[in-house]
Amino acid sequence: MDTATEQRIKTLVNSTPVVVFMKGTKLMPQCGFSNNVVQILNALGVPFETFDVLSDPEIRNGIKEFSEWPTIPQVYLNGEFIGGSDILIELYNSGELRETLAVALAS
């Protein structure tokens, strides 16, 4: 990944407390996995922003290298990679996600 793409990704992940790199937008997810993440965050009432990787091939490929995670969606909390759809589902079902978000967003 080139330096410019890496810097754009760093700016995006630090632009808001919760950001999701996904296919589509929070109003119109373009895949089931992205929709799962949106539904979970909406159910928890968490404010979040999204970046549509379908609109930018450099970010779409770069984010995978940046996080060392091969799939999309990808969720970042306070600039830190949390995981994708499966991990968010597990964290949500265990109650851990609500707790993690509450602590992170309170600081």
Rosetta blueprint (number, residue, H / E / L):
1 M L
2 D L
3 T H
4 A H
5 T H
6 E H
7 Q H
8 R H
9 I H
10 K H
11 T H
12 L H
13 V H
14 N L
15 S L
16 T L
17 P L
18 V E
19 V E
20 V E
21 F E
22 M E
23 K L
24 G E
25 T L
26 K L
27 L L
28 M L
29 P E
30 Q L
31 C L
32 G H
33 F H
34 S H
35 N H
36 N H
37 V H
38 V H
39 Q H
40 I H
41 L H
42 N H
43 A H
44 L L
45 G L
46 V L
47 P L
48 F L
49 E E
50 T E
51 F E
52 D E
53 V H
54 L H
55 S H
56 D L
57 P H
58 E H
59 I H
60 R H
61 N H
62 G H
63 I H
64 K H
65 E H
66 F H
67 S H
68 E L
69 W L
70 P L
71 T L
72 I L
73 P L
74 Q E
75 V E
76 Y E
77 L E
78 N L
79 G L
80 E E
81 F E
82 I E
83 G E
84 G L
85 S H
86 D H
87 I H
88 L H
89 I H
90 E H
91 L H
92 Y H
93 N H
94 S H
95 G L
96 E H
97 L H
98 R H
99 E H
100 T H
101 L H
102 A H
103 V H
104 A H
105 L H
106 A H
107 S L
